[in-house]
């Protein structure tokens, strides 16, 4: 993954944001699905601490997530 690529998903559309109810323990986590500037669809798991977003992990979407994103 290119440096800064996971941050690009927050500035491109369409952007899907949802709470991550399965893995949220102790702090609220969210996931975002979106394309990067290079048309790569990523899932970014993140949390918000005070006024900053902290990316926990970023990866390519799987088949199920790709279908959800493209609907």
PyMOL CGO cylinders between C-alpha atoms (Angstrom):
from pymol import cmd
from pymol.cgo import CYLINDER

trace = [
    CYLINDER, 0.00, 0.00, 0.00, 1.29, 3.43, -0.92, 0.3, 1, 1, 1, 1, 1, 1,
    CYLINDER, 1.29, 3.43, -0.92, 1.97, 5.90, 1.91, 0.3, 1, 1, 1, 1, 1, 1,
    CYLINDER, 1.97, 5.90, 1.91, -1.17, 7.95, 2.57, 0.3, 1, 1, 1, 1, 1, 1,
    CYLINDER, -1.17, 7.95, 2.57, -3.35, 5.70, 0.42, 0.3, 1, 1, 1, 1, 1, 1,
    CYLINDER, -3.35, 5.70, 0.42, -5.67, 4.69, 3.25, 0.3, 1, 1, 1, 1, 1, 1,
    CYLINDER, -5.67, 4.69, 3.25, -6.37, 8.36, 4.05, 0.3, 1, 1, 1, 1, 1, 1,
    CYLINDER, -6.37, 8.36, 4.05, -7.58, 8.93, 0.48, 0.3, 1, 1, 1, 1, 1, 1,
    CYLINDER, -7.58, 8.93, 0.48, -10.77, 6.95, 1.13, 0.3, 1, 1, 1, 1, 1, 1,
    CYLINDER, -10.77, 6.95, 1.13, -12.08, 9.73, 3.38, 0.3, 1, 1, 1, 1, 1, 1,
    CYLINDER, -12.08, 9.73, 3.38, -11.87, 12.28, 0.55, 0.3, 1, 1, 1, 1, 1, 1,
    CYLINDER, -11.87, 12.28, 0.55, -13.35, 10.25, -2.34, 0.3, 1, 1, 1, 1, 1, 1,
    CYLINDER, -13.35, 10.25, -2.34, -16.93, 9.31, -3.16, 0.3, 1, 1, 1, 1, 1, 1,
    CYLINDER, -16.93, 9.31, -3.16, -18.92, 7.20, -2.89, 0.3, 1, 1, 1, 1, 1, 1,
    CYLINDER, -18.92, 7.20, -2.89, -17.84, 6.57, 0.69, 0.3, 1, 1, 1, 1, 1, 1,
    CYLINDER, -17.84, 6.57, 0.69, -19.53, 4.01, 2.94, 0.3, 1, 1, 1, 1, 1, 1,
    CYLINDER, -19.53, 4.01, 2.94, -19.11, 4.57, 6.68, 0.3, 1, 1, 1, 1, 1, 1,
    CYLINDER, -19.11, 4.57, 6.68, -20.56, 2.20, 9.29, 0.3, 1, 1, 1, 1, 1, 1,
    CYLINDER, -20.56, 2.20, 9.29, -19.92, 1.38, 12.94, 0.3, 1, 1, 1, 1, 1, 1,
    CYLINDER, -19.92, 1.38, 12.94, -17.91, -1.80, 13.49, 0.3, 1, 1, 1, 1, 1, 1,
    CYLINDER, -17.91, -1.80, 13.49, -20.22, -3.41, 16.04, 0.3, 1, 1, 1, 1, 1, 1,
    CYLINDER, -20.22, -3.41, 16.04, -18.43, -6.77, 16.04, 0.3, 1, 1, 1, 1, 1, 1,
    CYLINDER, -18.43, -6.77, 16.04, -14.95, -5.59, 16.99, 0.3, 1, 1, 1, 1, 1, 1,
    CYLINDER, -14.95, -5.59, 16.99, -15.80, -2.50, 19.06, 0.3, 1, 1, 1, 1, 1, 1,
    CYLINDER, -15.80, -2.50, 19.06, -14.65, -3.31, 22.58, 0.3, 1, 1, 1, 1, 1, 1,
    CYLINDER, -14.65, -3.31, 22.58, -13.77, -0.47, 24.90, 0.3, 1, 1, 1, 1, 1, 1,
    CYLINDER, -13.77, -0.47, 24.90, -13.75, 2.13, 22.14, 0.3, 1, 1, 1, 1, 1, 1,
    CYLINDER, -13.75, 2.13, 22.14, -16.06, 2.72, 19.20, 0.3, 1, 1, 1, 1, 1, 1,
    CYLINDER, -16.06, 2.72, 19.20, -14.65, 1.55, 15.89, 0.3, 1, 1, 1, 1, 1, 1,
    CYLINDER, -14.65, 1.55, 15.89, -15.86, 2.29, 12.41, 0.3, 1, 1, 1, 1, 1, 1,
    CYLINDER, -15.86, 2.29, 12.41, -15.15, 1.01, 8.94, 0.3, 1, 1, 1, 1, 1, 1,
    CYLINDER, -15.15, 1.01, 8.94, -15.02, 2.87, 5.68, 0.3, 1, 1, 1, 1, 1, 1,
    CYLINDER, -15.02, 2.87, 5.68, -15.20, 1.45, 2.16, 0.3, 1, 1, 1, 1, 1, 1,
    CYLINDER, -15.20, 1.45, 2.16, -14.08, 3.62, -0.71, 0.3, 1, 1, 1, 1, 1, 1,
    CYLINDER, -14.08, 3.62, -0.71, -11.78, 3.85, -3.70, 0.3, 1, 1, 1, 1, 1, 1,
    CYLINDER, -11.78, 3.85, -3.70, -8.36, 5.40, -3.52, 0.3, 1, 1, 1, 1, 1, 1,
    CYLINDER, -8.36, 5.40, -3.52, -7.06, 7.81, -6.15, 0.3, 1, 1, 1, 1, 1, 1,
    CYLINDER, -7.06, 7.81, -6.15, -5.67, 4.75, -7.97, 0.3, 1, 1, 1, 1, 1, 1,
    CYLINDER, -5.67, 4.75, -7.97, -9.16, 3.07, -8.09, 0.3, 1, 1, 1, 1, 1, 1,
    CYLINDER, -9.16, 3.07, -8.09, -8.25, 0.52, -5.44, 0.3, 1, 1, 1, 1, 1, 1,
    CYLINDER, -8.25, 0.52, -5.44, -11.17, -0.28, -3.13, 0.3, 1, 1, 1, 1, 1, 1,
    CYLINDER, -11.17, -0.28, -3.13, -10.09, -0.41, 0.50, 0.3, 1, 1, 1, 1, 1, 1,
    CYLINDER, -10.09, -0.41, 0.50, -11.63, -1.20, 3.85, 0.3, 1, 1, 1, 1, 1, 1,
    CYLINDER, -11.63, -1.20, 3.85, -10.26, 1.08, 6.55, 0.3, 1, 1, 1, 1, 1, 1,
    CYLINDER, -10.26, 1.08, 6.55, -10.99, 0.28, 10.20, 0.3, 1, 1, 1, 1, 1, 1,
    CYLINDER, -10.99, 0.28, 10.20, -10.54, 3.34, 12.41, 0.3, 1, 1, 1, 1, 1, 1,
    CYLINDER, -10.54, 3.34, 12.41, -11.43, 4.97, 15.71, 0.3, 1, 1, 1, 1, 1, 1,
    CYLINDER, -11.43, 4.97, 15.71, -11.76, 8.59, 16.78, 0.3, 1, 1, 1, 1, 1, 1,
    CYLINDER, -11.76, 8.59, 16.78, -9.70, 9.81, 19.73, 0.3, 1, 1, 1, 1, 1, 1,
    CYLINDER, -9.70, 9.81, 19.73, -10.45, 13.36, 20.81, 0.3, 1, 1, 1, 1, 1, 1,
    CYLINDER, -10.45, 13.36, 20.81, -10.22, 15.21, 17.47, 0.3, 1, 1, 1, 1, 1, 1,
    CYLINDER, -10.22, 15.21, 17.47, -8.01, 12.73, 15.59, 0.3, 1, 1, 1, 1, 1, 1,
    CYLINDER, -8.01, 12.73, 15.59, -8.85, 9.67, 13.56, 0.3, 1, 1, 1, 1, 1, 1,
    CYLINDER, -8.85, 9.67, 13.56, -6.61, 6.68, 14.24, 0.3, 1, 1, 1, 1, 1, 1,
    CYLINDER, -6.61, 6.68, 14.24, -6.43, 4.09, 11.47, 0.3, 1, 1, 1, 1, 1, 1,
    CYLINDER, -6.43, 4.09, 11.47, -6.28, 0.61, 12.97, 0.3, 1, 1, 1, 1, 1, 1,
    CYLINDER, -6.28, 0.61, 12.97, -5.97, -1.35, 9.74, 0.3, 1, 1, 1, 1, 1, 1,
    CYLINDER, -5.97, -1.35, 9.74, -6.48, -0.97, 6.01, 0.3, 1, 1, 1, 1, 1, 1,
    CYLINDER, -6.48, -0.97, 6.01, -6.78, -3.71, 3.42, 0.3, 1, 1, 1, 1, 1, 1,
    CYLINDER, -6.78, -3.71, 3.42, -8.24, -4.55, 0.03, 0.3, 1, 1, 1, 1, 1, 1,
    CYLINDER, -8.24, -4.55, 0.03, -11.92, -5.45, 0.07, 0.3, 1, 1, 1, 1, 1, 1,
    CYLINDER, -11.92, -5.45, 0.07, -13.01, -9.06, -0.13, 0.3, 1, 1, 1, 1, 1, 1,
    CYLINDER, -13.01, -9.06, -0.13, -15.63, -10.31, -2.61, 0.3, 1, 1, 1, 1, 1, 1,
    CYLINDER, -15.63, -10.31, -2.61, -18.58, -9.76, -0.23, 0.3, 1, 1, 1, 1, 1, 1,
    CYLINDER, -18.58, -9.76, -0.23, -17.45, -6.20, 0.58, 0.3, 1, 1, 1, 1, 1, 1,
    CYLINDER, -17.45, -6.20, 0.58, -16.88, -5.39, -3.09, 0.3, 1, 1, 1, 1, 1, 1,
    CYLINDER, -16.88, -5.39, -3.09, -20.46, -6.39, -3.90, 0.3, 1, 1, 1, 1, 1, 1,
    CYLINDER, -20.46, -6.39, -3.90, -21.76, -4.26, -1.03, 0.3, 1, 1, 1, 1, 1, 1,
    CYLINDER, -21.76, -4.26, -1.03, -19.72, -1.27, -2.22, 0.3, 1, 1, 1, 1, 1, 1,
    CYLINDER, -19.72, -1.27, -2.22, -20.81, -1.57, -5.84, 0.3, 1, 1, 1, 1, 1, 1,
    CYLINDER, -20.81, -1.57, -5.84, -24.57, -1.74, -5.09, 0.3, 1, 1, 1, 1, 1, 1,
]
cmd.load_cgo(trace, "trace")
